[in-house]
Amino acid sequence: MTGSASELARRLGDHAEAVCREYLSNGHRSGNHWMVGDVRNTRGRSMHVRLKANAKGAAGKWVDEANGQHGDLLDVIEHSCGLVDFREVADEARRFLAMPLPPPQPQTQTHGAQGQTAAARGSSGAARRLFGMSQPIAGTLAERYLAGRGIVLSISERALRFHPGCYYRDLVTDETQTLPALIAAVTSLEGRITGLQRTYLSPWLDPNGKVGKAQLADPRRSLGHLLGNGIWLGLQPGVPVPVMAAGEGFETMASLRTVMPALPVAAATSANHLAGLIFPSGCRRLYIAADADAAGRHGIERLSQRAGAAGILALELRPRLGDFNDDLRHLGPTHLAAWLGDQLVPEDARLFLPFE
């Protein structure tokens, strides 16, 4: 292992539990270990990740008792994200740690049979290719799914697409199938696609005539480079964003966008990614969407601290029910707008709430 790699592994080990919660989300903590099925994030208990250094070794070291495999947290990132090139593994680790990226290095491209550059599985290139193969959501199951959740967005939103037969692999059985999916692009502030999130949908309507999520253990999956970036709705690259909202889940932020269609919002896809979201230029006020059960609290607190250090006023928005999509569906947009109006700075309420 190179000095750079060993240093990355050590720094990841300093945040071993956070790394496990992000990349081995199907596991759980047990004493000084994180228990999970294997390094690909399969459900189970055969793989143990040491969370704190002790006499047996450094934090972040792991062993899979089922097959004898062992390694460090760089291996976890590589296998759980499906990455191939070590450069991408290191980049993802640095993004997680919010480290500055090294200068880009020239890279050799691999070409397929048709002469196209092959994107490494799980990379930003793979995300851009999948997004490019998808179609606008108008008239699709994706639009019907969102409408069933009470979410109505402008047709000008470019972050959303639909794929009628998106590849899905069961991480436990290794069986594969294709399913319709809502595709949400994760982008940088410059508008470049760095990753995406797939929400797998049922191909059949439920008894109420609505489209639901596919009956899967994990119907929502992400790929690509996510940390610092987000699923942006209403962002215009290069245009200052004085007021914005950010949160963990896409449907939470799309619900806020439904009742505040002029407010730019970002969904970070996870608590750790929320903590590392990069602020747009000119940002003065940041509303952070929280869930009623305070899940992902550490992400909210870290983002608030970073905002304060950058001179940005951070304010929390709290739902009445479990989350803002619950509020939208069960209370309706008018009641949700009134509830938000009491939490916004008065000038923002006048500017962003058309129901006021």
C-alpha positions, 0 to 999 in steps of 0.5 A: 500500500502506498503512503497516500493509501495508508494515510487515507485508510488511517483517516478513515479509521478515525471515523470508522463508525461513520464510514460503516454507517455510510457504506455498510448500511445493512449492518449494525454496531455491536460493542466495538465492532460493526457487523454486516454480511460482507464487504459488499454490504450484504445483510448478515453478521459474518464480517466484523469491522473494528471501530476503535483501535485496541491491542488487536489492531487499528480501527477500520480493519475488518475480517469476514469469518465466512471466507477469511477475507480481510482488509481496511476501509478503502476496501469497504469503499471499493467493494460497496460502491462497485468501484474498479480503479483505485483512483476512484476509490481514493477520490470517494474516500477524500470526498467522504473525509471532505479533503481537497482532491489532488490535481487530476492525473492523465488517465488511460481510457478503455474502449469497448467494442463500439469505440465508446469509453467504458465507464467503471462500474459505480463511477460518475461516468456510469452515472452520466451514461445511465442518465443519458439512456433515461427519458424525461418523466412526463407521462411515465410511471415516475411522474405517476409515482411522484404524483401519488406522493403529492409531489408536483414539480415543474417540467423544467426540472432537469434532474429527474428522468425515468428508465423503464428497465433499470438493472437491479442486483440483489446483494444477498442472493446475487439474482438480477432483474430489470425494473422501472426506476425514477432516476435523480441526478446528483450534480455539482454546483456547476451542473455536472452530473457526478452520481445519481439515485435510483428509486425502483418502482413497481411495474403494477398499480396498487389497489388505489391506482397509484405507483409504489416502490418495488417490493425490494429490501433496498428499493433506493440505491445511489452510485457515483461521487455524492459527497459535497454534491446533491440532487438539486432542484431549482439550481441555475449554475453560476447564479448566486443562491442567497436562500436555499434549503437542504435535507437528506431525502429526495422526497422530503426536499421535492415536497418542500419544492412543491409548496415553495417552487421558487426556492432552490433545494438540495437532497444530499441522499444521506446524513453524512453527505448532508454534512458535507454539502458544498454551499453555493456562492452568495448563500446567506440563509440555509434552511435544513429539513429535519425529520420528526424522529431526529434521524440523521441528527449528526448530519444536520448538526455538522452542516449547521456548524459548517454553515455558521463558520462560512457566515451563513445563517442556518435554520431548521425546518421541522415537519408536523408528522414524520417528514415533509412528504407525510405532511404534504400527503396527509395535510395537503399543500395549503396546510404545509405552507401555513406550517412552514410560514411560521418557521421561515424568516418573514421576508422568505415566507412572503417571497417563497410561499405562494399560498400565503 
